[in-house]
Amino acid sequence: ELTDNNGFYLGLVTAIQFAPVLLFSLQGGAMADRIDKRKLLIWTNIVAALACYALGILVVTEVIQLWHVFVCAAVLGISSALDAPIRQSFTAEIVGHSDVANAVSLNSANFNAGRLVGPALSGFLIARFDTGPSFLINATTYLFVILSLFFMRSSDFFIQKKEETLGTIREGLRYAIARPDLYVVMALVFFAATFGLNFQIFNALMATKEFGKGPASYGLLGTFIAVGSLTGALLSARLERFRDAKLVMRLGVWFSIVVIVLSVMPTYTWYSLWLPVCGISALTMLISANSYVQVNSDPAVRGRVMGIYLLVFMGGTPVGSLLIGYLTEALGTRETIALCGGFSLLMCVLIWVFFNDKVERPADLRVSSVLREQ
């Protein structure tokens, strides 16, 4: 409403929300390797809840301006940038190293089960009561996360004995660069996520500009993609014995092709029916990549490695969102989706061709061993 469905401003808000990843995700990873992860997560969720409450109150009181949205998006972005690597590396302490892959899959399934209900409910609330109540309800959900973290017992965690390391961000970067299997997976995720994984923008512009739909129909598109994402998350749990860097490369190619096909869906109905396929392909690729990086990193440096992974995963979103917002205004929405999927496909194929024989997992994952062989 504040931007009259302008694609550039939608892309700009998304860019502002994800830009802090470039500055804070590595710091979050370093903090995860040094400080109690549970306490850190409590504080990051408190900050995110306050930002959502502020945005909701501004909307309800009808004093909201575009710069308010930019500020709240930036605060949420900083909180998420610190939260993500801490939360990701916290998974291994909750379930133990041997169950990390399944835990990542189940966590994604749980997340996407919420997305099944969330977009449809949000679209209904926006249509019935305006946008303010949706923000306030979202803010309230953070309280359940905070209380759950507060009542966890540290004595139940699986804390592995770690090798003494420097604890610096530079050491984490050196470790990732010395592991071709890790940096190839991260490079593939960067291109697929930056150019292909923009369904929030794609759906909003396709629903409003191409199909002439309102908030409820846009919210329903989120539910369709969540159906596929939930299916993909559950499917990924069955791929554990096949999960390696080569599998991630193949899944990246598949995902890019699916995005290209999305651009030619002729009607709202066909577009909606293809979104579950997008969700399956996206989540299968991302969970495989995420769990591979977590399981195959030394626990002493896992927080920093996940910080790098999340920097790569989300760091391209600010640039990608601005570029997509500009291209949709200059070329059109369908053309932009096809272009994004095509570029993602090109880069995934090139990575597959040039690195397919260089991504074997080392026998010894310890920092000292990996860096000694560098």
Secondary structure by P-SEA (a helix, b strand, c coil): ccccccaaaaaaaaaaaaccccccaaaaaaaaacccaaaaaaaaaaaaaaaaaaaaaaaaaccccaaaaaaaaaaaaaaaaaaaaaaaaaccccccccaaaaaaaaaaaaaaaaaaaaaaaaaaaaacccaaaaaaaaaaaaaaaaaaaaacccccccccccccccccaaaaaaaaaacaaaaaaaaaaaaaaaccccaaaaaaaaacccccccaaaaaaaaaaaaaaaaaaaaaaaaacccccaaaaaaaaaaaaaaaaaaaacccaaaaaaaaaaaaaaaaaaaaaaaaaaaaacccccaaaaaaaaaaaaccaaaaaaaaaaaaaacccaaaaaaaaaaaaaaaaaaaaacccccccccccccaaaaaaac
